[in-house]
Amino acid sequence: MDLPVQPSAELPIAAHEARRGEDALATLTALVKDDLEVCNRLIVERMQSPVALIPRLAAHIVAAGGKRLRPLLTLAAARMAGYRGERHIGLAACVEFIHTATLLHDDVVDESALRRGQASANALFGNKPSVLVGDFLFSRAFQVMVADGSLEVLRILSEASATIAEGEVLQLVIQNDTSSTEEQYLAVIEGKTAALFAAATEVGAVVAGCDATRQAGLRAYGHNLGVAFQLIDDALDYSAEQERLGKTVGDDFREGKITLPVLLAFARGDEAEREFWRRTIEDREQSDADLTQAIALMEKHRAFADTVGRARDYGAKALAALDAFPDSAEKRALADIVEFCISRAR
């Protein structure tokens, strides 16, 4: 049976001209430039340890060219909500530490050789140091949270950390299983990706003292943006050039990960095509030509187009969640970041 796909809707265009691609990210970065510089200094400071391997390994991944999107969301969300203090800077650093820790752990689990186009930490330093330094960064994040002193902030970020781990474990459970459902897949990406996006924006509302409606709005914005972001990432694994993606194209395929493009192609294929997916995904019997065949089947059944269409649906929800806030430069920048995340698939 074909998996249901909601009709995709073009993202609403605001009165201002929507900036696309890297321009949107550059605009958001420029808006919070001073806060981001302080945040980056704090990140470097809190990475330090008398155990020399810790700052060396942590600096490798932190300095590997990441966009700092999640801490940028925290900084911009707090400013959009009217906050003019400094608490959001430490919390943005927390968000980046949590994210970086999960990257270190993920690369070990996935046996990844590349991260953001460079050799991954586990490839350079080994699996054991990568896991342990990831644990160190998690601990640093919680130290900064405790220093902030807000039980609500601690609740949001600790729940996000637990949810991320649940999402990663669920991904392992459904990996290599073509009978997995779309609901299970969505639970995976809501856990491993959207949970931290949601927490990153929600803590901005908390430090700004937002009411429940606006706090929920910022959480919804982050959650839906995170789902859209991961949907596009999963499509890009089968369609992007290695240099653009920052990892080896087809990694998800080789690892047998269940993503929406796979689910759609499997559900819409005939029995011979489904046998192809069972052989390559479940049995992990793959030849050099199988990735090309997988991409051809996805194109045949509109798996890419419908995955991007689904991402646009979530993007529209993210934009709607900003309606609770008055117009501002930060609001416009956060709206444009939705298109930035989705336009990566173009």
C-alpha positions in Angstrom: 0.0 0.0 0.0 1.3 3.4 -0.9 2.3 5.6 2.1 0.1 8.7 2.3 1.7 12.0 1.3 0.1 15.2 2.2 -0.2 17.7 -0.7 2.9 19.9 -0.5 2.3 23.6 -0.1 4.7 26.3 -1.2 5.9 28.2 1.8 4.0 31.5 2.3 5.9 34.5 1.2 6.0 37.4 3.7 5.8 41.0 2.7 9.6 41.3 2.8 11.5 39.6 0.1 12.5 36.1 1.3 16.3 35.6 1.4 17.2 32.2 0.2 20.1 29.8 0.7 23.2 31.0 2.4 22.0 34.6 2.4 19.4 33.7 5.0 22.0 32.1 7.3 24.4 35.0 6.8 21.6 37.5 7.7 20.7 35.5 10.9 24.4 35.3 11.9 24.9 39.0 11.3 21.9 39.9 13.5 23.3 38.1 16.5 27.0 38.6 15.7 28.0 40.0 19.0 26.2 37.4 21.0 27.6 34.6 18.8 31.2 35.8 19.3 30.7 35.7 23.1 29.1 32.3 22.8 32.0 30.9 20.7 34.5 32.2 23.3 32.5 30.5 26.0 32.5 27.2 24.0 36.3 27.3 23.6 36.7 28.2 27.3 34.5 25.3 28.5 36.2 22.8 26.2 39.4 23.2 28.1 40.7 20.4 30.4 44.0 19.4 31.9 43.6 16.1 30.0 45.1 17.3 26.7 43.3 14.9 24.4 39.9 16.4 25.4 40.4 19.9 24.0 42.2 18.5 21.0 39.5 16.2 20.0 36.7 18.6 20.9 38.3 21.4 19.0 38.6 19.2 15.9 34.8 18.8 15.6 33.8 22.2 16.9 36.1 23.9 14.4 35.2 21.7 11.5 33.0 24.3 9.8 29.6 23.7 11.3 27.0 26.5 10.8 26.2 26.8 14.5 22.5 26.7 13.5 21.1 25.5 16.8 22.8 28.1 19.0 21.9 30.7 16.4 18.3 29.7 16.9 18.6 30.2 20.7 20.2 33.6 20.3 17.7 34.9 17.7 14.7 33.4 19.5 15.6 35.2 22.8 16.1 38.5 21.0 12.9 38.2 19.0 11.1 37.6 22.3 12.4 40.8 23.7 15.2 39.5 25.9 18.2 41.9 26.3 20.3 40.1 29.0 23.0 37.6 28.6 21.6 34.3 29.9 20.8 33.1 26.3 24.5 33.1 25.4 25.4 30.4 27.9 22.3 28.4 26.9 23.3 28.6 23.3 26.6 27.2 24.2 24.8 24.3 26.0 22.8 23.6 22.9 26.0 23.4 20.8 27.7 21.1 23.4 24.8 18.7 23.3 24.7 18.8 19.5 28.5 18.2 19.3 28.3 15.4 21.8 25.7 13.6 19.8 27.7 14.0 16.6 30.7 12.4 18.2 28.6 9.5 19.4 26.7 9.2 16.1 29.9 9.0 14.1 31.1 6.1 16.3 27.7 4.3 15.9 27.6 4.9 12.2 31.4 4.2 11.7 31.5 7.4 9.7 34.8 8.4 8.1 33.8 12.0 7.3 32.1 14.8 9.2 31.5 18.1 7.4 33.9 17.1 4.7 36.8 16.4 7.0 38.0 13.2 8.7 35.7 12.4 11.6 37.0 12.5 15.1 36.6 8.7 15.5 38.6 8.2 12.3 41.4 10.4 13.6 41.4 9.6 17.4 39.6 6.3 17.6 36.1 5.3 18.9 36.8 5.2 22.6 38.2 8.8 22.9 35.3 10.0 20.7 32.7 8.5 23.0 34.3 9.7 26.2 34.8 13.3 24.9 31.2 13.3 23.9 30.3 12.4 27.5 32.6 15.2 28.6 30.7 17.7 26.4 27.4 16.5 27.7 28.6 17.1 31.2 29.9 20.5 30.4 26.4 21.4 29.0 24.8 20.4 32.3 27.3 22.4 34.3 26.3 25.5 32.3 22.6 24.7 32.7 22.9 24.4 36.4 24.8 27.7 36.6 21.9 29.3 34.8 19.8 28.4 37.7 16.4 27.9 36.0 14.7 24.6 36.7 12.5 25.2 33.6 15.6 25.5 31.4 17.1 22.4 33.0 13.9 20.5 32.4 13.7 21.5 28.7 17.3 20.7 27.9 17.5 17.5 30.0 14.3 16.2 28.4 15.7 17.0 25.0 18.9 15.1 25.8 17.0 12.0 26.8 14.7 12.2 23.7 17.8 12.5 21.4 19.1 9.2 22.9 15.7 7.5 22.5 15.6 8.6 18.9 19.0 7.2 18.2 18.2 3.9 19.8 14.9 3.7 17.9 16.8 4.3 14.7 19.0 1.3 15.6 15.8 -0.8 16.2 14.3 -0.1 12.8 17.6 -0.1 10.9 17.7 -2.7 8.1 13.9 -3.4 8.5 11.9 -2.5 5.4 8.7 -3.3 7.3 9.3 -0.2 9.4 6.5 2.3 9.3 6.5 6.0 8.5 5.3 6.7 12.0 8.4 5.0 13.4 10.6 6.9 11.0 9.0 10.2 12.1 9.5 9.2 15.7 13.2 8.8 15.0 13.7 12.2 13.4 11.5 13.9 16.0 13.8 12.4 18.6 17.3 12.6 17.2 16.9 16.0 15.4 13.7 17.9 16.1 14.0 17.6 19.9 17.1 19.8 20.1 15.8 22.3 17.6 12.7 22.6 19.7 14.6 23.0 23.0 17.0 25.5 21.4 14.2 27.9 20.5 12.1 27.2 23.6 14.8 28.2 26.1 15.0 31.5 24.3 11.4 32.0 25.2 12.0 31.0 28.8 14.8 33.5 29.4 12.7 36.2 27.8 9.8 35.5 30.2 7.3 34.7 27.5 3.8 33.6 28.3 2.7 30.0 27.7 1.4 30.7 24.2 4.6 32.3 22.9 6.8 29.6 24.6 4.7 26.9 22.9 5.0 28.9 19.6 8.7 29.0 19.7 8.9 25.3 20.7 6.6 24.5 17.7 8.8 26.5 15.4 11.9 24.7 16.4 10.2 21.3 16.3 8.8 21.7 12.8 12.0 23.3 11.5 14.0 20.3 12.9 11.7 17.8 11.2 12.0 19.7 7.9 15.8 19.9 8.3 16.2 16.1 8.8 13.8 15.2 5.9 16.0 17.3 3.6 19.2 15.7 5.0 17.7 12.2 4.4 16.9 13.2 0.8 20.3 14.7 0.2 22.1 11.5 1.2 20.9 10.1 -2.1 21.2 13.1 -4.3 23.9 15.5 -3.1 27.6 15.8 -4.1 29.9 14.7 -1.3 31.5 18.2 -1.1 28.0 19.8 -0.5 26.9 17.3 2.0 30.0 17.0 4.1 29.8 13.2 4.2 30.1 10.3 1.8 27.0 10.2 -0.4 25.0 7.0 0.1 26.1 6.5 3.7 22.5 5.9 4.8 22.1 3.4 2.0 25.2 1.5 2.9 24.3 1.4 6.6 20.7 0.2 5.8 19.1 3.2 7.4 15.3 3.5 7.0 14.5 7.0 5.8 11.4 8.5 4.0 12.9 8.2 0.5 13.4 4.5 1.1 10.0 4.0 2.6 8.3 5.7 -0.3 10.2 3.8 -2.9 9.6 0.5 -1.2 5.9 1.1 -0.7 5.4 2.2 -4.4 7.6 -0.5 -6.0 6.6 -3.8 -7.5 7.7 -7.1 -5.9 11.0 -7.2 -7.9 11.8 -3.7 -6.6 10.9 -4.6 -3.1 13.2 -7.6 -3.3 16.0 -5.2 -4.3 15.4 -3.1 -1.1 15.2 -6.3 1.0 18.5 -7.5 -0.4 20.3 -4.2 -0.1 18.8 -2.8 3.1 17.9 -5.8 5.2 20.5 -8.3 4.0 23.2 -5.7 3.3 24.2 -7.4 0.1 25.3 -4.5 -2.0 27.3 -4.2 -5.2 28.9 -1.0 -6.6 25.9 -0.5 -8.9 23.2 -0.7 -6.2 23.4 2.9 -5.0 22.8 4.1 -8.6 19.8 1.6 -8.8 18.4 2.9 -5.5 18.6 6.5 -6.7 16.9 5.5 -10.0 14.0 3.8 -8.1 13.5 6.8 -5.9 13.4 9.1 -8.9 10.9 6.7 -10.6 8.5 6.8 -7.6 8.9 10.5 -6.8 10.5 9.7 -3.4 12.8 12.7 -3.6 10.1 15.2 -4.6 7.6 13.9 -2.0 10.2 14.0 0.7 11.0 17.6 -0.1 7.2 18.3 -0.3 6.7 16.9 3.2 9.6 19.1 4.4 7.8 22.1 3.0 4.6 21.1 4.9 6.6 21.1 8.1 8.2 24.4 7.1 4.8 26.0 6.7 4.0 24.9 10.2 7.2 26.4 11.5 6.3 29.7 9.9 2.8 29.7 11.3 4.2 29.2 14.8 5.9 32.6 14.5 2.6 34.4 14.2 2.4 35.0 17.9 5.3 37.4 17.6 5.3 41.0 16.2 7.4 41.8 13.1 11.1 42.3 13.7 14.4 41.7 12.0 14.8 38.5 14.1 11.4 37.2 13.2 12.1 37.8 9.5 15.5 36.1 9.8 14.0 33.0 11.5 11.3 32.8 8.8 13.9 32.9 6.1 15.9 30.1 7.9 13.0 27.8 7.1 13.6 28.3 3.4 17.3 28.0 3.9 16.9 24.5 5.4 14.6 23.3 2.6 16.5 25.0 -0.3 19.5 22.8 0.4 17.7 20.1 -1.7 17.7 22.3 -4.8 
